[in-house]
């Protein structure tokens, strides 16, 4: 089943978020080409509040499978541009964001929406 999953994260640090989101969009498109289960990846950001949303259509066997794949997809894209994802977004325990480097994306990815695609 195809499910559109939107995930959101707040970026810590004082780096150039505009430039980082450009690199992140490129990473999302590259990952999309490399997978058979992710399509229509898109990114939006509110630079003033450092809030980033990633939306992707996932072909999963269930709602939970789609959410898990989407979080892994987002985390892999963030890490591929030098960012760091804290904790497992499916867990309730979060790492301390004070450990963030000022020069990289540092995010706790959380699913905000799952809808049929």
Buried (B, 14 or more C-beta within 10 A) or exposed (E): EEBBBBBBBBBBBEBEBEEBBBBBBBBBBEBBEEBEBBBEBBBEBEEEEBBBBBBBBBBBEEBEBBBBBBBBBBBBBBBBBBBBBBEBBEEEEEBEBEEBEEEBBBBBBBBEEBEEB
